[in-house]
């Protein structure tokens, strides 16, 4: 995050802005660029005298003008292999003139810290999918203890390698965007937004017309393995006196479940099958 530091001088203000992030992704070269933006509002300065210096872990290094602007200074620092964090600050100095007399300007910024991070998320394979889909996450430094979060809810996550994970889109209300993050032993890392689209449940009634007191079977299937703890299906009807129904849960790791229905009083109506993230299924039934 850029931090601006204003330094007053004779009614004018010199602004120093640290452009170096607090967390820097690790790279194979182990060379990291520290950047400082300057804004000198005085006009009576010796431009050739302007000098920017960075002090890293007590060592001074002169900075060079950046290719992207004549007020930005860079320094490429070779990080020692035994370090993952450094403290640093900047020094800006130049000569200015007051009544034709030269004076020296020299100011220091506060100390900042930069830390290398050896894991960061690059991208999701996709940013939307229906419930039950397997979605890959590409990054770096993953471990088999990492877990993907939708909001605060952990979802089934599979470790493939230090550069790839995958997760199963959870059974949550469809048509909404969810904040996705990676939970690690060092904290949570934001990934981005993910939209859950509606998935489908198939429901098959063995006999849609039965006599009072008889039983029939109803089969429910989904296109993926049910998550840990199973997938609860909300089975309701508009003729509650005519159909006696048990609780419906597709067991963990299964893709289907078969349940018995018992006919009660005569009636004609509909069975409704719902679950978060799924389209509602309507199945007609008649009890004589």
C-alpha positions, 0 to 999 in steps of 0.5 A: 500500500502506498504511503505518502509522507509530506515534508514541509519546507518554507511554506512548500511541501515535498511529498514522498510516497512509498510504492513498495507493497508490504507483502511481496510475492517471492520470485526465483531471481530473489531480486525485488524492486523498491520504489519511491515516488517524489513530488518536490513543489519548490522551483528554486532547486538544483535538479542535478542535486536531487538524490534518493537513497534507500536504507535496507537493514542498515545498508544505504543504496542509491536509487535510480530514476525509474523508466515510468516517471521522472519523479519515481526512484527504484532500487533492485534489491538482492534479498539474502537467502536467509531473510524473508522480511526486511526493514527499510526507509528512504532518504531524499536530499537536494540543494535549494536556493534562498536569496541566491544562497544554497541550502541543503534539504535532507529528510527521512521517511518512517521505517517500513517493512516488506515481507516475502510471501511464498504463496499467492493465488493466481486465478480460479479456473472459472468464476461461476459454476453450478453446485457440485462442480469441481473448480481448479485454483492455480497458485503457488505454495499450496499445502494439503492442509489448505481449505477453500472458503465460501464466505466463512464456510469451508468447502471440500478441497482437494490438494493436487500439488503445490501449484494447484488445488480444486474445490467442490462448489457447495450447496448454497443459494444460487444466483448469488456472488460469494467471496472466496478465499484460501484458508492457510496456517498463516491466515486467509488469502482472498481469491475473488468473487464466485457465482453459484448457478443452479444445479439439477436434481432428478426425482423419479416416482415409482408409481405416481398413482397409488391407493391409500395405505400402499407404499411406493419408492422415490429415487433422487439423483444428482450429478456429483458425489454428495459432500461430507455430511451428505446432501439434505433434500427438502421434500414437501407436498401440497397434500400433506394428509395424503403422503407420509414422507421420511427425511431425505439425505443423499449420503456422503459420497453417494449420487442417489438415494431411494426412499419409501412413500406411504399413501394416506388420505385420498388426494391429488397434488404435487411433491416438491424437491428443494435444496440450496443451489438447485432448481425446484423439482415438481412431481405429481402424485395421486392417492385414491 
